[in-house]
């Protein structure tokens, strides 16, 4: 008979309880950077289309 793998059982128990762990600071910062870049890209694109309308 095979011995139970205690490490896997422990991981299974722990992962079930901590599904809503807070994100690490680095990941939060990266997400914030991506959101900032997306907002800037939107503004620049909108400005470019406005300028193109004026140029005809």
mmJSON file of the N, C-alpha and C atoms, coordinates in Angstrom:
{"data_MODEL":{"atom_site":{
"group_PDB":["ATOM","ATOM","ATOM","ATOM","ATOM","ATOM","ATOM","ATOM","ATOM","ATOM","ATOM","ATOM","ATOM","ATOM","ATOM","ATOM","ATOM","ATOM","ATOM","ATOM","ATOM","ATOM","ATOM","ATOM","ATOM","ATOM","ATOM","ATOM","ATOM","ATOM","ATOM","ATOM","ATOM","ATOM","ATOM","ATOM","ATOM","ATOM","ATOM","ATOM","ATOM","ATOM","ATOM","ATOM","ATOM","ATOM","ATOM","ATOM","ATOM","ATOM","ATOM","ATOM","ATOM","ATOM","ATOM","ATOM","ATOM","ATOM","ATOM","ATOM","ATOM","ATOM","ATOM","ATOM","ATOM","ATOM","ATOM","ATOM","ATOM","ATOM","ATOM","ATOM","ATOM","ATOM","ATOM","ATOM","ATOM","ATOM","ATOM","ATOM","ATOM","ATOM","ATOM","ATOM","ATOM","ATOM","ATOM","ATOM","ATOM","ATOM","ATOM","ATOM","ATOM","ATOM","ATOM","ATOM","ATOM","ATOM","ATOM","ATOM","ATOM","ATOM","ATOM","ATOM","ATOM","ATOM","ATOM","ATOM","ATOM","ATOM","ATOM","ATOM","ATOM","ATOM","ATOM","ATOM","ATOM","ATOM","ATOM","ATOM","ATOM","ATOM","ATOM","ATOM","ATOM","ATOM","ATOM","ATOM","ATOM","ATOM","ATOM","ATOM","ATOM","ATOM","ATOM","ATOM","ATOM","ATOM","ATOM","ATOM","ATOM","ATOM","ATOM","ATOM","ATOM","ATOM","ATOM","ATOM","ATOM","ATOM","ATOM","ATOM","ATOM","ATOM","ATOM","ATOM","ATOM","ATOM","ATOM","ATOM","ATOM","ATOM","ATOM","ATOM","ATOM","ATOM","ATOM","ATOM"],
"id":[1,2,3,4,5,6,7,8,9,10,11,12,13,14,15,16,17,18,19,20,21,22,23,24,25,26,27,28,29,30,31,32,33,34,35,36,37,38,39,40,41,42,43,44,45,46,47,48,49,50,51,52,53,54,55,56,57,58,59,60,61,62,63,64,65,66,67,68,69,70,71,72,73,74,75,76,77,78,79,80,81,82,83,84,85,86,87,88,89,90,91,92,93,94,95,96,97,98,99,100,101,102,103,104,105,106,107,108,109,110,111,112,113,114,115,116,117,118,119,120,121,122,123,124,125,126,127,128,129,130,131,132,133,134,135,136,137,138,139,140,141,142,143,144,145,146,147,148,149,150,151,152,153,154,155,156,157,158,159,160,161,162,163,164,165,166,167,168],
"type_symbol":["N","C","C","N","C","C","N","C","C","N","C","C","N","C","C","N","C","C","N","C","C","N","C","C","N","C","C","N","C","C","N","C","C","N","C","C","N","C","C","N","C","C","N","C","C","N","C","C","N","C","C","N","C","C","N","C","C","N","C","C","N","C","C","N","C","C","N","C","C","N","C","C","N","C","C","N","C","C","N","C","C","N","C","C","N","C","C","N","C","C","N","C","C","N","C","C","N","C","C","N","C","C","N","C","C","N","C","C","N","C","C","N","C","C","N","C","C","N","C","C","N","C","C","N","C","C","N","C","C","N","C","C","N","C","C","N","C","C","N","C","C","N","C","C","N","C","C","N","C","C","N","C","C","N","C","C","N","C","C","N","C","C","N","C","C","N","C","C"],
"label_atom_id":["N","CA","C","N","CA","C","N","CA","C","N","CA","C","N","CA","C","N","CA","C","N","CA","C","N","CA","C","N","CA","C","N","CA","C","N","CA","C","N","CA","C","N","CA","C","N","CA","C","N","CA","C","N","CA","C","N","CA","C","N","CA","C","N","CA","C","N","CA","C","N","CA","C","N","CA","C","N","CA","C","N","CA","C","N","CA","C","N","CA","C","N","CA","C","N","CA","C","N","CA","C","N","CA","C","N","CA","C","N","CA","C","N","CA","C","N","CA","C","N","CA","C","N","CA","C","N","CA","C","N","CA","C","N","CA","C","N","CA","C","N","CA","C","N","CA","C","N","CA","C","N","CA","C","N","CA","C","N","CA","C","N","CA","C","N","CA","C","N","CA","C","N","CA","C","N","CA","C","N","CA","C","N","CA","C","N","CA","C","N","CA","C","N","CA","C"],
"label_alt_id":[null,null,null,null,null,null,null,null,null,null,null,null,null,null,null,null,null,null,null,null,null,null,null,null,null,null,null,null,null,null,null,null,null,null,null,null,null,null,null,null,null,null,null,null,null,null,null,null,null,null,null,null,null,null,null,null,null,null,null,null,null,null,null,null,null,null,null,null,null,null,null,null,null,null,null,null,null,null,null,null,null,null,null,null,null,null,null,null,null,null,null,null,null,null,null,null,null,null,null,null,null,null,null,null,null,null,null,null,null,null,null,null,null,null,null,null,null,null,null,null,null,null,null,null,null,null,null,null,null,null,null,null,null,null,null,null,null,null,null,null,null,null,null,null,null,null,null,null,null,null,null,null,null,null,null,null,null,null,null,null,null,null,null,null,null,null,null,null],
"label_comp_id":["UNK","UNK","UNK","UNK","UNK","UNK","UNK","UNK","UNK","UNK","UNK","UNK","UNK","UNK","UNK","UNK","UNK","UNK","UNK","UNK","UNK","UNK","UNK","UNK","UNK","UNK","UNK","UNK","UNK","UNK","UNK","UNK","UNK","UNK","UNK","UNK","UNK","UNK","UNK","UNK","UNK","UNK","UNK","UNK","UNK","UNK","UNK","UNK","UNK","UNK","UNK","UNK","UNK","UNK","UNK","UNK","UNK","UNK","UNK","UNK","UNK","UNK","UNK","UNK","UNK","UNK","UNK","UNK","UNK","UNK","UNK","UNK","UNK","UNK","UNK","UNK","UNK","UNK","UNK","UNK","UNK","UNK","UNK","UNK","UNK","UNK","UNK","UNK","UNK","UNK","UNK","UNK","UNK","UNK","UNK","UNK","UNK","UNK","UNK","UNK","UNK","UNK","UNK","UNK","UNK","UNK","UNK","UNK","UNK","UNK","UNK","UNK","UNK","UNK","UNK","UNK","UNK","UNK","UNK","UNK","UNK","UNK","UNK","UNK","UNK","UNK","UNK","UNK","UNK","UNK","UNK","UNK","UNK","UNK","UNK","UNK","UNK","UNK","UNK","UNK","UNK","UNK","UNK","UNK","UNK","UNK","UNK","UNK","UNK","UNK","UNK","UNK","UNK","UNK","UNK","UNK","UNK","UNK","UNK","UNK","UNK","UNK","UNK","UNK","UNK","UNK","UNK","UNK"],
"label_asym_id":["A","A","A","A","A","A","A","A","A","A","A","A","A","A","A","A","A","A","A","A","A","A","A","A","A","A","A","A","A","A","A","A","A","A","A","A","A","A","A","A","A","A","A","A","A","A","A","A","A","A","A","A","A","A","A","A","A","A","A","A","A","A","A","A","A","A","A","A","A","A","A","A","A","A","A","A","A","A","A","A","A","A","A","A","A","A","A","A","A","A","A","A","A","A","A","A","A","A","A","A","A","A","A","A","A","A","A","A","A","A","A","A","A","A","A","A","A","A","A","A","A","A","A","A","A","A","A","A","A","A","A","A","A","A","A","A","A","A","A","A","A","A","A","A","A","A","A","A","A","A","A","A","A","A","A","A","A","A","A","A","A","A","A","A","A","A","A","A"],
"label_entity_id":["1","1","1","1","1","1","1","1","1","1","1","1","1","1","1","1","1","1","1","1","1","1","1","1","1","1","1","1","1","1","1","1","1","1","1","1","1","1","1","1","1","1","1","1","1","1","1","1","1","1","1","1","1","1","1","1","1","1","1","1","1","1","1","1","1","1","1","1","1","1","1","1","1","1","1","1","1","1","1","1","1","1","1","1","1","1","1","1","1","1","1","1","1","1","1","1","1","1","1","1","1","1","1","1","1","1","1","1","1","1","1","1","1","1","1","1","1","1","1","1","1","1","1","1","1","1","1","1","1","1","1","1","1","1","1","1","1","1","1","1","1","1","1","1","1","1","1","1","1","1","1","1","1","1","1","1","1","1","1","1","1","1","1","1","1","1","1","1"],
"label_seq_id":[1,1,1,2,2,2,3,3,3,4,4,4,5,5,5,6,6,6,7,7,7,8,8,8,9,9,9,10,10,10,11,11,11,12,12,12,13,13,13,14,14,14,15,15,15,16,16,16,17,17,17,18,18,18,19,19,19,20,20,20,21,21,21,22,22,22,23,23,23,24,24,24,25,25,25,26,26,26,27,27,27,28,28,28,29,29,29,30,30,30,31,31,31,32,32,32,33,33,33,34,34,34,35,35,35,36,36,36,37,37,37,38,38,38,39,39,39,40,40,40,41,41,41,42,42,42,43,43,43,44,44,44,45,45,45,46,46,46,47,47,47,48,48,48,49,49,49,50,50,50,51,51,51,52,52,52,53,53,53,54,54,54,55,55,55,56,56,56],
"pdbx_PDB_ins_code":[null,null,null,null,null,null,null,null,null,null,null,null,null,null,null,null,null,null,null,null,null,null,null,null,null,null,null,null,null,null,null,null,null,null,null,null,null,null,null,null,null,null,null,null,null,null,null,null,null,null,null,null,null,null,null,null,null,null,null,null,null,null,null,null,null,null,null,null,null,null,null,null,null,null,null,null,null,null,null,null,null,null,null,null,null,null,null,null,null,null,null,null,null,null,null,null,null,null,null,null,null,null,null,null,null,null,null,null,null,null,null,null,null,null,null,null,null,null,null,null,null,null,null,null,null,null,null,null,null,null,null,null,null,null,null,null,null,null,null,null,null,null,null,null,null,null,null,null,null,null,null,null,null,null,null,null,null,null,null,null,null,null,null,null,null,null,null,null],
"Cartn_x":[0.84,0.0,0.882,0.486,1.263,0.957,2.0,1.817,1.204,0.321,-0.281,0.771,0.593,1.528,1.057,1.628,1.181,1.376,2.436,2.704,1.567,1.138,0.039,-1.263,-1.521,-2.753,-2.755,-1.59,-1.489,-1.709,-1.101,-1.278,-2.743,-3.407,-4.81,-5.648,-5.354,-6.098,-5.835,-4.571,-4.208,-4.778,-4.674,-5.151,-6.661,-7.37,-8.814,-9.23,-8.423,-8.777,-8.351,-7.274,-6.701,-6.89,-8.084,-8.315,-8.284,-8.503,-8.577,-7.398,-6.199,-5.009,-4.763,-4.273,-3.965,-2.8,-2.828,-1.765,-0.485,0.666,1.922,2.026,2.809,2.948,3.438,4.368,4.927,3.841,2.954,1.888,0.892,0.601,-0.291,0.307,1.614,2.299,2.281,2.506,2.502,1.118,0.088,-1.286,-1.577,-1.127,-1.328,-0.608,0.609,1.364,0.637,0.105,-0.615,-1.855,-2.586,-3.772,-3.392,-2.278,-1.827,-1.45,-0.736,-0.342,-1.577,-2.555,-3.781,-4.508,-4.572,-5.246,-4.512,-3.185,-2.403,-2.551,-2.564,-2.724,-4.069,-5.106,-6.44,-6.441,-5.827,-5.804,-5.026,-3.89,-3.071,-3.806,-4.479,-5.228,-6.361,-7.067,-8.155,-7.633,-6.499,-5.887,-5.474,-4.912,-4.489,-5.678,-6.799,-7.984,-8.54,-8.486,-8.944,-8.077,-6.768,-5.864,-6.085,-6.327,-6.589,-7.872,-8.87,-10.11,-9.847,-9.017,-8.694,-7.905,-7.036,-6.213,-7.015,-8.115,-8.992,-8.549],
"Cartn_y":[-1.188,0.0,1.248,2.228,3.451,4.41,5.029,5.985,7.276,7.914,9.167,10.265,11.109,12.202,13.393,13.527,14.566,15.971,16.161,17.495,17.93,17.043,17.381,17.61,16.793,16.965,18.311,18.698,19.978,21.124,21.034,22.071,22.198,21.064,21.068,21.768,21.474,22.092,23.592,23.975,25.386,26.169,25.628,26.371,26.556,25.638,25.778,26.893,27.166,28.184,29.581,29.684,30.998,31.404,31.277,31.664,33.172,33.936,35.391,36.042,35.59,36.196,37.556,38.533,39.83,39.706,40.542,40.499,41.082,40.59,41.208,42.628,43.471,44.866,44.981,44.112,44.187,43.956,43.007,42.716,43.877,44.465,45.62,46.77,46.991,48.068,47.817,46.575,46.225,46.462,46.072,46.273,47.761,48.54,49.99,50.584,50.12,50.603,50.291,49.08,48.689,49.562,49.803,50.656,52.07,52.576,53.922,53.993,52.993,52.954,52.88,52.089,51.975,53.315,54.024,55.324,56.329,56.34,57.258,56.924,55.644,55.223,55.688,55.558,56.008,57.512,58.289,59.741,60.135,59.508,59.825,59.444,58.308,57.874,58.848,59.27,60.23,61.556,62.0,63.235,63.088,61.943,61.704,61.756,61.148,61.187,62.609,63.359,64.75,65.562,65.385,66.102,65.692,64.412,63.95,64.562,64.756,65.393,66.834,67.536,68.918,68.978,67.991,67.982,67.554,66.886,66.482,65.207],
"Cartn_z":[0.0,0.0,0.0,-0.772,-0.915,0.237,0.779,1.875,1.329,2.088,1.607,1.49,0.511,0.292,1.129,2.327,3.265,2.718,1.939,1.388,0.464,-0.411,-1.332,-0.587,0.411,1.183,1.893,2.44,3.128,2.14,0.957,-0.054,-0.446,-0.591,-0.973,0.101,1.371,2.466,2.54,2.41,2.515,1.347,0.135,-1.034,-0.988,-0.379,-0.28,0.66,1.677,2.662,2.235,1.484,1.19,-0.258,-0.769,-2.156,-2.339,-1.282,-1.4,-0.691,-1.015,-0.426,-1.065,-0.303,-0.909,-1.884,-2.909,-3.907,-3.332,-3.777,-3.345,-3.902,-3.219,-3.641,-5.067,-5.462,-6.811,-7.855,-7.616,-8.575,-8.627,-7.463,-7.432,-8.224,-8.049,-8.755,-10.258,-10.658,-12.08,-12.673,-11.967,-12.434,-12.575,-11.596,-11.649,-12.858,-13.134,-14.296,-15.595,-15.708,-16.924,-17.11,-16.023,-16.115,-16.541,-16.022,-16.374,-17.852,-18.334,-19.749,-20.641,-20.244,-21.041,-21.111,-19.996,-19.979,-20.861,-20.777,-21.614,-23.093,-23.412,-24.807,-25.348,-24.532,-24.943,-25.227,-24.33,-24.515,-25.766,-25.985,-27.161,-28.44,-28.43,-29.613,-29.91,-28.863,-29.045,-29.6,-29.087,-29.58,-31.041,-31.393,-32.78,-33.73,-33.353,-34.214,-34.33,-33.234,-33.278,-34.239,-34.156,-35.058,-36.512,-36.741,-38.109,-38.671,-37.818,-38.275,-38.713,-37.965,-38.34,-39.639,-39.853,-41.065,-42.292,-42.061,-43.167,-43.742],
"occupancy":[1.0,1.0,1.0,1.0,1.0,1.0,1.0,1.0,1.0,1.0,1.0,1.0,1.0,1.0,1.0,1.0,1.0,1.0,1.0,1.0,1.0,1.0,1.0,1.0,1.0,1.0,1.0,1.0,1.0,1.0,1.0,1.0,1.0,1.0,1.0,1.0,1.0,1.0,1.0,1.0,1.0,1.0,1.0,1.0,1.0,1.0,1.0,1.0,1.0,1.0,1.0,1.0,1.0,1.0,1.0,1.0,1.0,1.0,1.0,1.0,1.0,1.0,1.0,1.0,1.0,1.0,1.0,1.0,1.0,1.0,1.0,1.0,1.0,1.0,1.0,1.0,1.0,1.0,1.0,1.0,1.0,1.0,1.0,1.0,1.0,1.0,1.0,1.0,1.0,1.0,1.0,1.0,1.0,1.0,1.0,1.0,1.0,1.0,1.0,1.0,1.0,1.0,1.0,1.0,1.0,1.0,1.0,1.0,1.0,1.0,1.0,1.0,1.0,1.0,1.0,1.0,1.0,1.0,1.0,1.0,1.0,1.0,1.0,1.0,1.0,1.0,1.0,1.0,1.0,1.0,1.0,1.0,1.0,1.0,1.0,1.0,1.0,1.0,1.0,1.0,1.0,1.0,1.0,1.0,1.0,1.0,1.0,1.0,1.0,1.0,1.0,1.0,1.0,1.0,1.0,1.0,1.0,1.0,1.0,1.0,1.0,1.0,1.0,1.0,1.0,1.0,1.0,1.0],
"B_iso_or_equiv":[0.0,0.0,0.0,0.0,0.0,0.0,0.0,0.0,0.0,0.0,0.0,0.0,0.0,0.0,0.0,0.0,0.0,0.0,0.0,0.0,0.0,0.0,0.0,0.0,0.0,0.0,0.0,0.0,0.0,0.0,0.0,0.0,0.0,0.0,0.0,0.0,0.0,0.0,0.0,0.0,0.0,0.0,0.0,0.0,0.0,0.0,0.0,0.0,0.0,0.0,0.0,0.0,0.0,0.0,0.0,0.0,0.0,0.0,0.0,0.0,0.0,0.0,0.0,0.0,0.0,0.0,0.0,0.0,0.0,0.0,0.0,0.0,0.0,0.0,0.0,0.0,0.0,0.0,0.0,0.0,0.0,0.0,0.0,0.0,0.0,0.0,0.0,0.0,0.0,0.0,0.0,0.0,0.0,0.0,0.0,0.0,0.0,0.0,0.0,0.0,0.0,0.0,0.0,0.0,0.0,0.0,0.0,0.0,0.0,0.0,0.0,0.0,0.0,0.0,0.0,0.0,0.0,0.0,0.0,0.0,0.0,0.0,0.0,0.0,0.0,0.0,0.0,0.0,0.0,0.0,0.0,0.0,0.0,0.0,0.0,0.0,0.0,0.0,0.0,0.0,0.0,0.0,0.0,0.0,0.0,0.0,0.0,0.0,0.0,0.0,0.0,0.0,0.0,0.0,0.0,0.0,0.0,0.0,0.0,0.0,0.0,0.0,0.0,0.0,0.0,0.0,0.0,0.0],
"pdbx_formal_charge":[null,null,null,null,null,null,null,null,null,null,null,null,null,null,null,null,null,null,null,null,null,null,null,null,null,null,null,null,null,null,null,null,null,null,null,null,null,null,null,null,null,null,null,null,null,null,null,null,null,null,null,null,null,null,null,null,null,null,null,null,null,null,null,null,null,null,null,null,null,null,null,null,null,null,null,null,null,null,null,null,null,null,null,null,null,null,null,null,null,null,null,null,null,null,null,null,null,null,null,null,null,null,null,null,null,null,null,null,null,null,null,null,null,null,null,null,null,null,null,null,null,null,null,null,null,null,null,null,null,null,null,null,null,null,null,null,null,null,null,null,null,null,null,null,null,null,null,null,null,null,null,null,null,null,null,null,null,null,null,null,null,null,null,null,null,null,null,null],
"auth_seq_id":[1,1,1,2,2,2,3,3,3,4,4,4,5,5,5,6,6,6,7,7,7,8,8,8,9,9,9,10,10,10,11,11,11,12,12,12,13,13,13,14,14,14,15,15,15,16,16,16,17,17,17,18,18,18,19,19,19,20,20,20,21,21,21,22,22,22,23,23,23,24,24,24,25,25,25,26,26,26,27,27,27,28,28,28,29,29,29,30,30,30,31,31,31,32,32,32,33,33,33,34,34,34,35,35,35,36,36,36,37,37,37,38,38,38,39,39,39,40,40,40,41,41,41,42,42,42,43,43,43,44,44,44,45,45,45,46,46,46,47,47,47,48,48,48,49,49,49,50,50,50,51,51,51,52,52,52,53,53,53,54,54,54,55,55,55,56,56,56],
"auth_comp_id":["UNK","UNK","UNK","UNK","UNK","UNK","UNK","UNK","UNK","UNK","UNK","UNK","UNK","UNK","UNK","UNK","UNK","UNK","UNK","UNK","UNK","UNK","UNK","UNK","UNK","UNK","UNK","UNK","UNK","UNK","UNK","UNK","UNK","UNK","UNK","UNK","UNK","UNK","UNK","UNK","UNK","UNK","UNK","UNK","UNK","UNK","UNK","UNK","UNK","UNK","UNK","UNK","UNK","UNK","UNK","UNK","UNK","UNK","UNK","UNK","UNK","UNK","UNK","UNK","UNK","UNK","UNK","UNK","UNK","UNK","UNK","UNK","UNK","UNK","UNK","UNK","UNK","UNK","UNK","UNK","UNK","UNK","UNK","UNK","UNK","UNK","UNK","UNK","UNK","UNK","UNK","UNK","UNK","UNK","UNK","UNK","UNK","UNK","UNK","UNK","UNK","UNK","UNK","UNK","UNK","UNK","UNK","UNK","UNK","UNK","UNK","UNK","UNK","UNK","UNK","UNK","UNK","UNK","UNK","UNK","UNK","UNK","UNK","UNK","UNK","UNK","UNK","UNK","UNK","UNK","UNK","UNK","UNK","UNK","UNK","UNK","UNK","UNK","UNK","UNK","UNK","UNK","UNK","UNK","UNK","UNK","UNK","UNK","UNK","UNK","UNK","UNK","UNK","UNK","UNK","UNK","UNK","UNK","UNK","UNK","UNK","UNK","UNK","UNK","UNK","UNK","UNK","UNK"],
"auth_asym_id":["A","A","A","A","A","A","A","A","A","A","A","A","A","A","A","A","A","A","A","A","A","A","A","A","A","A","A","A","A","A","A","A","A","A","A","A","A","A","A","A","A","A","A","A","A","A","A","A","A","A","A","A","A","A","A","A","A","A","A","A","A","A","A","A","A","A","A","A","A","A","A","A","A","A","A","A","A","A","A","A","A","A","A","A","A","A","A","A","A","A","A","A","A","A","A","A","A","A","A","A","A","A","A","A","A","A","A","A","A","A","A","A","A","A","A","A","A","A","A","A","A","A","A","A","A","A","A","A","A","A","A","A","A","A","A","A","A","A","A","A","A","A","A","A","A","A","A","A","A","A","A","A","A","A","A","A","A","A","A","A","A","A","A","A","A","A","A","A"],
"auth_atom_id":["N","CA","C","N","CA","C","N","CA","C","N","CA","C","N","CA","C","N","CA","C","N","CA","C","N","CA","C","N","CA","C","N","CA","C","N","CA","C","N","CA","C","N","CA","C","N","CA","C","N","CA","C","N","CA","C","N","CA","C","N","CA","C","N","CA","C","N","CA","C","N","CA","C","N","CA","C","N","CA","C","N","CA","C","N","CA","C","N","CA","C","N","CA","C","N","CA","C","N","CA","C","N","CA","C","N","CA","C","N","CA","C","N","CA","C","N","CA","C","N","CA","C","N","CA","C","N","CA","C","N","CA","C","N","CA","C","N","CA","C","N","CA","C","N","CA","C","N","CA","C","N","CA","C","N","CA","C","N","CA","C","N","CA","C","N","CA","C","N","CA","C","N","CA","C","N","CA","C","N","CA","C","N","CA","C","N","CA","C","N","CA","C","N","CA","C"],
"pdbx_PDB_model_num":[1,1,1,1,1,1,1,1,1,1,1,1,1,1,1,1,1,1,1,1,1,1,1,1,1,1,1,1,1,1,1,1,1,1,1,1,1,1,1,1,1,1,1,1,1,1,1,1,1,1,1,1,1,1,1,1,1,1,1,1,1,1,1,1,1,1,1,1,1,1,1,1,1,1,1,1,1,1,1,1,1,1,1,1,1,1,1,1,1,1,1,1,1,1,1,1,1,1,1,1,1,1,1,1,1,1,1,1,1,1,1,1,1,1,1,1,1,1,1,1,1,1,1,1,1,1,1,1,1,1,1,1,1,1,1,1,1,1,1,1,1,1,1,1,1,1,1,1,1,1,1,1,1,1,1,1,1,1,1,1,1,1,1,1,1,1,1,1]
}}}
